[in-house]
Amino acid sequence: MPLFNEEQQNQLRQERSRWENTTLAKTLAHKPERQSQFITTSSVPVRRLYTPLDIADSDYRRDLGMPGEYPYTRGVHSTMYRGKLWTMRMFAGFGTAEETNQRYKYLLSQGNMGLSVAFDMPTLYGYDSDAPEALGEFGKCGVAVSSLADMETLFDGIPMGEVSTSMTINSPAAILWAMYIVAAEKQGFPRQQQRGTIQNDILKEYIAQKEFLFPPTPSMRLVTDTIEFGAREMPQWNTISISGYHIREAGATAVQELAFTLADGFAYVEAALERGLDIDEFAPRLSFFFNAHNDLFEEIAKFRAARRIWARAMREKYAAKNPRSWLLRTHAQTAGVSLTTHQPENNIVRVAIQALAAILGGTQSLHTNSMDEALALPSEKAVTIALRTQQILAHESGVANTIDPLAGSYYVEQFTNQMEEAANDIFRRIAGFGGVIPAIEAGFFQREIADAAYQYQMEIDTHQRTIVGSNDYVDDEPIAIPLLKMDPAGYDRQIARLQRVRAERDHSAVQKALADLSNCARGTDNLMPPIIAAVRAYATLGEITNVFRHVFGEYHEPAYF
């Protein structure tokens, strides 16, 4: 079903030419445009006008289709937000488990629909809070979780079988997931009832965020073990959230974020297939995590292109039969990298625009950043404003009333097509290296992101790009917003609990569990059962991670620049 026939296209070409030579020419002669070139956030040139000629080759059924139907360009659900709003899942974590537990209860009382755990840097790197490597980093960028006791405290009074929880954890993801599973079981909720997501995306760590621990091969084994375990024992859990967010935060363009993320997703699919899993056994529980940046239309096109690319690959390349395997379901988060320390109240506006882009792009879940996040972890006031931003968009703006309201926009459809074509070109380049891991080892992703980040910063420094309150419209007013202050005694409480756990646990059970884990790591069996056994015995995060460090070794990134 082509949108326009040849006769209509010829008429449009004549009409556009007439307009350019008359109406437009007269206007430009009298008043030139503001600048010689207009670009997106990703430095993609934007033309003056888009018409049906820009999407003349499009076919409605092939390229758009209906909501809830292949290729899902218009959304993964047939009613979208008319049936159910996106999940408002605010990312939160700081200091001790007790402090974060109180924040979670506050967010739930204010209308938050799901929880999202931010862990501190020692936890992200697999260290206990009292490890020498953790000195000075306790609780600063998230909550500290060193043992099952911390996880139990983190969710004390929160029914873990009734709330959906996302955990942003990667290298030690299997360990933290095991802690969550056991803590929920101790609350009385069986595995089959637990709902949530672990990020667990190790490839993007090598590409962008750099919170890797082990070499790529054993790290991919851990990820594949969680996918296999989840497919067979945790039917409501997403065992991986394939994440473009951190790729974008590192400086990638929108199309790089799109292509690198989906390439990682294909690599995980292929690893699970090599394990012997059937595509329809695990693909319905794969999920994604994208950034929502400042350029409204670029972001909307990115989300729409992502769904279409994924659906086509899953059905046509990987031969998935279950339509649920074709769905790209995504969480989105507004762009932390776009927030400024200057005039932080301006960040409220940025976040609202970015959230609108994610919603118009069709996200299933959304976190909105707080205005103070360029300065500190969010205060209660700031996080409430961020949550209210979503609620106003949901209930007052009208954007949830109809499905994919920008479909048919010549600009948006052309941009969606352009995104898909550019991503396919990047896939071909990655294939030329032999796949994602060889491309990582060759430094391909790292150099591409570095070049894009450099260009963006140069555009700011040379005033080709305006950042309001930062390189233009600047004032000298002091920052006057309240910032979060953590309990200075929190570290002492954390260390005391950790010492109590070590003193009161069954030491012989811990040693046996760690020995069993080490033996399993040297073999090929799924690692989740022995990890769960070690966690249940109250082995600490650091002790379990050290088993893997000893067996797998540690990864040190080569110098690429």
C-alpha positions as CSV (number, residue, x, y, z in Angstrom):
1,M,0.0,0.0,0.0
2,P,2.3,2.9,-1.2
3,L,1.3,6.2,0.2
4,F,1.6,8.2,-3.1
5,N,1.5,7.3,-6.8
6,E,3.8,8.6,-9.5
7,E,1.3,11.2,-10.7
8,Q,0.8,12.6,-7.2
9,Q,4.6,12.8,-6.7
10,N,5.0,14.8,-10.0
11,Q,2.3,17.2,-8.9
12,L,4.0,17.7,-5.6
13,R,7.4,18.3,-7.2
14,Q,5.8,21.0,-9.3
15,E,4.1,22.5,-6.3
16,R,7.3,22.5,-4.2
17,S,9.2,24.1,-7.0
18,R,6.6,26.8,-7.4
19,W,6.6,27.6,-3.7
20,E,10.4,27.8,-3.6
21,N,10.6,30.2,-6.5
22,T,7.8,32.5,-5.3
23,T,6.6,32.6,-1.7
24,L,9.8,31.3,-0.2
25,A,12.2,33.4,-2.4
26,K,10.3,36.6,-1.6
27,T,10.5,35.9,2.2
28,L,14.2,35.0,2.1
29,A,15.0,38.2,0.1
30,H,13.3,40.2,2.8
31,K,14.4,38.3,5.9
32,P,17.0,35.6,5.8
33,E,16.7,32.5,8.1
34,R,18.3,32.7,11.5
35,Q,21.3,30.5,10.6
36,S,22.8,28.8,7.6
37,Q,22.2,25.3,8.8
38,F,19.9,23.7,11.3
39,I,20.9,20.4,13.0
40,T,19.6,17.9,15.5
41,T,21.2,17.1,18.9
42,S,23.1,14.5,17.0
43,S,24.3,17.0,14.4
44,V,22.1,15.6,11.6
45,P,21.1,18.4,9.2
46,V,17.4,19.3,9.2
47,R,15.9,20.4,5.9
48,R,13.6,23.5,5.7
49,L,10.5,21.6,4.7
50,Y,9.4,18.0,4.5
51,T,6.6,16.8,2.1
52,P,5.2,13.5,0.9
53,L,8.1,13.4,-1.5
54,D,10.4,12.5,1.5
55,I,8.4,9.4,2.2
56,A,7.3,8.5,-1.3
57,D,8.8,5.1,-1.2
58,S,7.0,4.2,2.1
59,D,4.4,1.4,2.2
60,Y,1.9,1.7,5.0
61,R,1.5,-1.9,5.8
62,R,5.2,-2.8,5.4
63,D,6.7,0.2,7.3
64,L,4.0,1.3,9.8
65,G,1.2,-1.2,10.2
66,M,-1.3,-1.0,13.0
67,P,-0.5,-0.6,16.7
68,G,0.1,-3.9,18.3
69,E,0.9,-5.5,15.0
70,Y,4.1,-6.2,13.0
71,P,6.4,-4.3,12.5
72,Y,5.3,-2.3,15.6
73,T,6.4,1.0,14.4
74,R,3.2,2.5,15.8
75,G,3.6,0.8,19.2
76,V,3.8,-2.7,20.8
77,H,0.2,-2.6,22.2
78,S,-3.0,-2.2,20.3
79,T,-4.4,0.4,22.7
80,M,-1.1,1.9,24.0
81,Y,-1.7,4.5,26.8
82,R,-5.5,4.4,26.3
83,G,-5.4,1.0,27.9
84,K,-2.6,1.4,30.4
85,L,-0.2,4.3,31.1
86,W,3.5,3.7,30.9
87,T,5.1,2.6,34.2
88,M,6.4,5.6,36.2
89,R,9.5,4.0,37.6
90,M,11.7,6.5,39.4
91,F,15.4,5.5,39.7
92,A,16.5,5.9,43.4
93,G,19.2,4.8,45.8
94,F,21.6,6.4,48.2
95,G,23.5,5.8,51.4
96,T,22.3,2.8,53.4
97,A,19.5,0.4,52.7
98,E,17.4,2.0,55.5
99,E,17.6,5.4,53.9
100,T,16.7,4.1,50.4
101,N,13.9,2.0,51.8
102,Q,12.3,5.2,53.2
103,R,12.7,6.9,49.8
104,Y,11.0,3.9,48.1
105,K,8.1,4.0,50.5
106,Y,7.7,7.8,49.8
107,L,7.8,7.3,46.1
108,L,5.1,4.6,46.2
109,S,2.9,6.8,48.3
110,Q,3.2,9.5,45.7
111,G,2.0,7.4,42.8
112,N,5.2,5.7,41.7
113,M,4.3,2.5,39.8
114,G,7.5,0.5,40.1
115,L,10.8,0.7,41.9
116,S,14.2,1.1,40.3
117,V,17.4,0.5,42.3
118,A,20.5,2.6,41.9
119,F,23.5,0.9,43.5
120,D,26.7,2.7,44.8
121,M,30.0,2.3,43.0
122,P,31.5,-0.4,45.2
123,T,28.4,-2.5,44.7
124,L,28.6,-2.0,40.9
125,Y,32.2,-3.2,41.0
126,G,31.4,-6.2,43.2
127,Y,33.1,-4.9,46.4
128,D,31.8,-5.1,49.9
129,S,31.4,-1.7,51.6
130,D,34.4,-2.3,53.9
131,A,36.8,-3.3,51.0
132,P,39.8,-1.0,50.6
133,E,38.7,-0.3,47.0
134,A,35.4,1.1,48.4
135,L,36.9,3.7,50.6
136,G,35.2,7.0,50.2
137,E,32.6,5.8,47.7
138,F,30.0,4.4,50.1
139,G,26.4,5.4,49.2
140,K,27.4,8.3,46.9
141,C,25.8,7.3,43.6
142,G,23.4,4.7,44.9
143,V,22.6,2.3,47.8
144,A,25.2,0.0,49.2
145,V,24.3,-3.7,49.1
146,S,26.9,-6.1,50.3
147,S,24.8,-9.1,51.4
148,L,21.4,-10.6,51.6
149,A,20.9,-8.8,54.8
150,D,21.1,-5.4,53.0
151,M,18.6,-6.6,50.4
152,E,16.2,-7.7,53.1
153,T,16.5,-4.2,54.7
154,L,16.2,-2.4,51.4
155,F,12.8,-4.0,50.8
156,D,11.6,-4.2,54.4
157,G,7.9,-3.5,54.5
158,I,7.6,-3.5,50.7
159,P,5.8,-6.7,49.3
160,M,8.4,-7.9,46.7
161,G,5.9,-10.1,44.9
162,E,3.5,-7.2,44.4
163,V,5.8,-4.5,43.1
164,S,7.9,-4.6,39.9
165,T,11.5,-3.8,40.5
166,S,14.3,-2.8,38.1
167,M,17.9,-3.1,39.2
168,T,20.7,-1.2,37.4
169,I,23.5,-3.6,37.9
170,N,25.7,-5.3,35.3
171,S,28.9,-7.2,36.0
172,P,27.6,-8.5,39.4
173,A,24.0,-8.7,38.1
174,A,23.5,-12.4,38.7
175,I,24.6,-12.0,42.3
176,L,22.3,-9.0,43.1
177,W,19.4,-10.8,41.3
178,A,20.0,-13.9,43.5
179,M,19.8,-11.6,46.6
180,Y,16.5,-10.2,45.4
181,I,15.1,-13.7,44.6
182,V,16.0,-15.0,48.0
183,A,14.8,-11.9,49.9
184,A,11.5,-12.2,48.1
185,E,11.2,-15.9,48.8
186,K,11.8,-15.1,52.5
187,Q,8.9,-12.7,52.3
188,G,6.8,-15.6,51.0
189,F,6.8,-14.8,47.3
190,P,7.8,-17.7,45.0
191,R,10.0,-17.1,42.0
192,Q,7.2,-17.4,39.6
193,Q,5.4,-14.4,41.2
194,Q,8.4,-12.0,41.2
195,R,8.4,-9.3,38.5
196,G,11.1,-7.0,37.4
197,T,14.3,-6.4,35.4
198,I,18.0,-6.6,35.9
199,Q,20.1,-4.5,33.5
200,N,22.7,-7.2,33.1
201,D,24.0,-5.7,29.8
202,I,27.8,-6.4,30.0
203,L,28.5,-5.5,26.3
204,K,27.6,-1.8,26.8
205,E,30.0,-1.8,29.8
206,Y,32.9,-2.5,27.5
207,I,31.5,-0.1,24.9
208,A,30.7,2.9,27.2
209,Q,30.2,2.7,30.9
210,K,33.3,0.7,31.8
211,E,32.0,-1.0,34.9
212,F,33.3,-4.4,33.7
213,L,35.0,-6.9,36.0
214,F,35.7,-10.1,34.0
215,P,36.8,-10.7,30.4
216,P,34.1,-10.8,27.7
217,T,33.7,-14.5,27.3
218,P,33.0,-15.5,30.9
219,S,30.9,-12.3,31.3
220,M,28.8,-13.4,28.4
221,R,28.4,-16.8,30.0
222,L,27.0,-15.2,33.2
223,V,24.5,-13.2,31.1
224,T,23.5,-16.3,29.2
225,D,23.1,-18.2,32.4
226,T,20.7,-15.6,33.7
227,I,18.7,-15.7,30.5
228,E,18.4,-19.5,30.6
229,F,17.5,-19.5,34.3
230,G,14.9,-16.8,33.9
231,A,13.3,-18.4,30.9
232,R,12.8,-21.6,32.9
233,E,12.1,-20.4,36.4
234,M,11.2,-16.7,36.4
235,P,8.5,-16.2,33.8
236,Q,7.7,-12.6,34.8
237,W,11.3,-11.4,35.0
238,N,13.3,-9.6,32.3
239,T,16.7,-11.0,32.7
240,I,18.4,-8.4,30.6
241,S,17.7,-4.7,29.8
242,I,19.8,-4.1,26.7
243,S,20.9,-0.6,27.3
244,G,21.6,2.3,25.0
245,Y,21.2,4.8,27.8
246,H,24.8,4.7,28.9
247,I,26.1,4.6,25.3
248,R,24.2,7.9,24.7
249,E,25.4,9.4,28.0
250,A,29.0,8.6,26.9
251,G,28.6,10.9,23.9
252,A,27.0,8.8,21.2
253,T,24.6,10.2,18.6
254,A,21.0,9.0,18.5
255,V,21.6,6.6,15.6
256,Q,24.8,5.3,17.3
257,E,22.8,4.6,20.4
258,L,20.1,2.9,18.4
259,A,22.5,0.8,16.3
260,F,25.0,-0.1,19.0
261,T,22.1,-1.1,21.4
262,L,20.4,-3.4,18.9
263,A,23.7,-4.9,17.8
264,D,24.3,-5.8,21.5
265,G,20.8,-7.3,21.6
266,F,21.4,-9.5,18.5
267,A,24.7,-10.7,20.2
268,Y,22.7,-11.8,23.3
269,V,20.2,-13.5,21.1
270,E,22.9,-15.4,19.3
271,A,24.6,-16.4,22.6
272,A,21.3,-17.8,23.9
273,L,20.7,-19.7,20.7
274,E,24.2,-21.2,20.9
275,R,23.4,-22.3,24.4
276,G,20.6,-24.4,22.9
277,L,17.6,-22.2,23.9
278,D,14.8,-21.8,21.5
279,I,14.3,-18.3,20.3
280,D,10.7,-18.2,21.5
281,E,11.7,-19.5,24.9
282,F,13.6,-16.4,25.9
283,A,13.0,-13.6,23.4
284,P,9.7,-12.4,24.9
285,R,11.5,-11.5,28.1
286,L,14.2,-9.4,26.5
287,S,13.8,-5.7,27.3
288,F,15.5,-2.5,26.3
289,F,16.6,0.8,27.9
290,F,16.9,3.9,25.8
291,N,17.9,7.5,26.5
292,A,15.5,10.4,25.8
293,H,17.5,13.4,24.8
294,N,16.6,17.0,23.9
295,D,15.7,16.8,20.2
296,L,12.0,15.9,20.3
297,F,11.6,14.6,16.8
298,E,14.9,12.8,16.6
299,E,14.1,10.9,19.8
300,I,10.6,10.0,18.6
301,A,12.0,8.6,15.3
302,K,14.6,6.6,17.2
303,F,12.1,4.8,19.3
304,R,9.9,4.1,16.3
305,A,12.8,2.8,14.2
306,A,14.1,0.6,17.1
307,R,10.8,-1.3,17.2
308,R,10.7,-1.8,13.5
309,I,14.3,-3.0,13.2
310,W,14.0,-5.4,16.1
311,A,10.7,-6.9,14.8
312,R,12.1,-7.5,11.3
313,A,15.3,-9.1,12.6
314,M,13.5,-11.3,15.1
315,R,10.9,-12.6,12.6
316,E,13.0,-12.7,9.4
317,K,16.6,-13.4,10.6
318,Y,16.1,-15.4,13.8
319,A,12.8,-17.0,12.7
320,A,10.9,-16.3,15.9
321,K,7.3,-17.6,15.6
322,N,5.8,-16.1,18.7
323,P,4.7,-12.5,18.0
324,R,5.7,-11.6,21.6
325,S,9.3,-12.4,20.5
326,W,9.1,-9.6,17.9
327,L,8.2,-6.9,20.4
328,L,10.8,-4.4,21.5
329,R,9.6,-3.4,24.9
330,T,11.6,-0.5,26.4
331,H,12.2,1.6,29.5
332,A,13.4,5.1,28.9
333,Q,15.2,7.7,31.0
334,T,15.6,11.3,30.4
335,A,19.1,12.4,29.5
336,G,21.2,13.0,32.6
337,V,24.1,14.2,30.4
338,S,22.0,17.1,29.2
339,L,21.4,18.6,32.7
340,T,23.3,21.6,33.7
341,T,24.7,22.9,37.1
342,H,23.9,26.4,36.0
343,Q,20.3,27.5,36.5
344,P,19.3,24.0,37.5
345,E,15.6,24.9,37.4
346,N,15.9,24.9,33.6
347,N,16.4,21.2,33.9
348,I,12.8,20.8,34.8
349,V,11.9,22.0,31.3
350,R,14.5,19.8,29.6
351,V,13.2,16.8,31.4
352,A,9.6,17.5,30.5
353,I,10.6,17.8,26.8
354,Q,12.6,14.6,27.0
355,A,9.8,12.7,28.8
356,L,7.4,13.9,26.1
357,A,9.7,12.5,23.4
358,A,9.8,9.1,25.1
359,I,6.0,9.0,25.5
360,L,5.4,10.1,21.9
361,G,8.0,7.5,20.9
362,G,5.9,4.8,22.7
363,T,8.0,3.8,25.7
364,Q,6.5,1.2,28.2
365,S,8.3,2.6,31.3
366,L,9.9,6.0,32.1
367,H,12.2,7.6,34.7
368,T,12.4,11.4,34.8
369,N,15.6,12.9,36.1
370,S,15.5,15.5,38.8
371,M,16.6,19.1,38.4
372,D,19.4,18.8,40.9
373,E,21.1,15.7,39.4
374,A,24.1,17.6,37.9
375,L,24.8,18.7,41.5
376,A,23.9,15.8,43.8
377,L,21.6,12.8,44.2
378,P,18.0,13.9,44.0
379,S,16.4,15.6,47.0
380,E,12.9,14.7,48.0
381,K,11.5,17.9,46.5
382,A,13.3,17.5,43.2
383,V,12.3,13.9,42.8
384,T,8.7,14.8,43.5
385,I,8.8,17.4,40.8
386,A,10.3,14.9,38.4
387,L,7.5,12.4,39.2
388,R,4.8,15.1,38.9
389,T,6.2,15.9,35.4
390,Q,5.2,12.4,34.3
391,Q,1.8,12.6,36.0
392,I,1.0,16.0,34.3
393,L,2.0,14.6,30.9
394,A,-0.2,11.5,31.6
395,H,-3.3,13.3,32.8
396,E,-3.3,16.9,31.6
397,S,-1.4,17.1,28.3
398,G,-3.6,14.9,26.1
399,V,-0.6,12.9,24.7
400,A,-2.0,9.6,26.1
401,N,-5.3,10.0,24.5
402,T,-4.4,8.6,21.0
403,I,-1.9,6.2,19.6
404,D,1.3,7.4,17.9
405,P,-0.2,10.8,17.2
406,L,2.8,12.0,15.0
407,A,2.4,9.1,12.5
408,G,2.1,10.4,9.0
409,S,4.2,13.5,9.8
410,Y,6.5,13.8,6.8
411,Y,9.4,14.8,9.0
412,V,8.9,12.0,11.6
413,E,8.3,9.3,9.0
414,Q,11.3,10.4,7.0
415,F,13.5,10.6,10.1
416,T,12.3,7.1,11.2
417,N,13.3,5.7,7.8
418,Q,16.6,7.6,7.9
419,M,17.3,6.1,11.4
420,E,16.7,2.6,10.1
421,E,18.9,3.0,7.1
422,A,21.7,4.5,9.1
423,A,21.5,1.8,11.8
424,N,21.6,-0.9,9.1
425,D,24.8,0.7,7.7
426,I,26.4,0.5,11.2
427,F,25.3,-3.2,11.6
428,R,27.2,-3.9,8.3
429,R,30.3,-2.2,9.7
430,I,30.1,-4.2,13.0
431,A,29.7,-7.4,10.9
432,G,32.9,-6.5,9.1
433,F,34.8,-6.9,12.4
434,G,33.2,-10.3,12.9
435,G,30.6,-9.2,15.5
436,V,30.2,-7.1,18.6
437,I,33.0,-8.6,20.8
438,P,35.7,-8.4,18.0
439,A,34.5,-4.8,17.3
440,I,34.9,-4.0,21.0
441,E,38.3,-5.5,21.1
442,A,39.3,-3.4,18.0
443,G,38.1,-0.2,19.7
444,F,35.4,0.5,17.1
445,F,32.6,1.5,19.4
446,Q,34.9,3.5,21.7
447,R,36.4,5.6,18.9
448,E,33.0,6.2,17.3
449,I,31.6,7.5,20.6
450,A,34.7,9.6,21.3
451,D,34.5,11.3,17.9
452,A,30.8,12.1,18.3
453,A,31.3,13.5,21.8
454,Y,34.1,15.7,20.6
455,Q,32.1,17.1,17.8
456,Y,29.2,17.9,20.1
457,Q,31.4,19.6,22.6
458,M,33.1,21.6,19.8
459,E,29.7,22.8,18.6
460,I,29.0,24.1,22.2
461,D,32.4,25.7,22.6
462,T,32.2,27.5,19.3
463,H,28.5,28.6,19.9
464,Q,27.2,26.6,17.0
465,R,24.9,25.0,19.6
466,T,23.2,26.9,22.4
467,I,22.9,25.4,25.8
468,V,20.6,27.8,27.7
469,G,22.1,29.1,30.9
470,S,25.5,27.4,30.1
471,N,27.0,29.1,27.0
472,D,24.2,31.6,26.4
473,Y,21.6,33.4,28.5
474,V,24.0,33.1,31.4
475,D,23.7,34.8,34.8
476,D,25.7,34.9,38.0
477,E,22.9,34.0,40.4
478,P,24.0,31.5,43.1
479,I,22.4,28.1,43.1
480,A,19.5,28.3,45.5
481,I,17.9,24.9,45.5
482,P,18.0,22.4,48.4
483,L,20.3,19.4,47.9
484,L,20.2,16.0,49.4
485,K,22.2,15.4,52.6
486,M,22.8,11.8,53.7
487,D,23.2,10.6,57.2
488,P,26.9,10.8,58.1
489,A,26.4,7.9,60.5
490,G,25.1,5.7,57.7
491,Y,28.5,4.2,56.9
492,D,29.0,3.0,60.5
493,R,25.6,1.3,60.4
494,Q,26.4,-0.4,57.1
495,I,29.8,-1.7,58.4
496,A,28.2,-2.9,61.6
497,R,25.5,-4.9,59.8
498,L,28.2,-6.4,57.5
499,Q,30.3,-7.4,60.4
500,R,27.2,-8.9,62.2
501,V,26.4,-10.9,59.1
502,R,29.9,-12.4,59.0
503,A,29.9,-13.2,62.7
504,E,26.4,-14.8,62.9
505,R,26.3,-16.9,59.7
506,D,27.2,-20.6,59.4
507,H,30.8,-20.4,58.3
508,S,31.0,-24.0,57.1
509,A,27.9,-23.5,55.0
510,V,29.4,-20.3,53.5
511,Q,32.7,-22.1,52.7
512,K,31.0,-25.0,51.1
513,A,28.7,-22.7,49.0
514,L,31.7,-20.8,47.8
515,A,33.6,-24.0,47.0
516,D,30.7,-25.3,45.0
517,L,30.4,-22.0,43.2
518,S,34.1,-22.2,42.2
519,N,33.7,-25.7,40.9
520,C,30.7,-24.8,38.9
521,A,32.5,-21.7,37.5
522,R,35.3,-24.0,36.2
523,G,32.7,-26.1,34.4
524,T,29.8,-25.4,32.1
525,D,26.7,-25.8,34.3
526,N,24.4,-22.8,34.9
527,L,25.8,-20.6,37.6
528,M,22.6,-19.3,39.0
529,P,21.8,-22.2,41.4
530,P,25.2,-22.1,43.2
531,I,25.0,-18.3,43.3
532,I,21.6,-18.5,45.0
533,A,22.9,-21.1,47.4
534,A,25.9,-18.8,48.3
535,V,23.6,-15.8,48.8
536,R,21.2,-17.9,51.0
537,A,24.1,-18.8,53.2
538,Y,24.9,-15.0,53.5
539,A,28.1,-15.1,51.5
540,T,28.8,-11.5,50.7
541,L,28.9,-9.8,47.3
542,G,32.7,-9.4,47.6
543,E,33.3,-13.0,48.5
544,I,31.2,-14.3,45.6
545,T,32.7,-11.8,43.1
546,N,36.2,-12.9,44.3
547,V,35.4,-16.5,43.3
548,F,34.7,-15.3,39.8
549,R,37.8,-13.0,39.8
550,H,39.9,-16.0,40.7
551,V,38.4,-18.3,38.1
552,F,37.7,-15.9,35.3
553,G,40.4,-13.3,35.8
554,E,39.9,-9.5,35.6
555,Y,39.6,-7.5,32.4
556,H,41.8,-4.5,31.7
557,E,40.8,-2.5,28.7
558,P,43.6,-1.8,26.1
559,A,44.5,1.8,25.3
560,Y,42.7,2.8,22.1
561,F,43.6,6.4,21.8
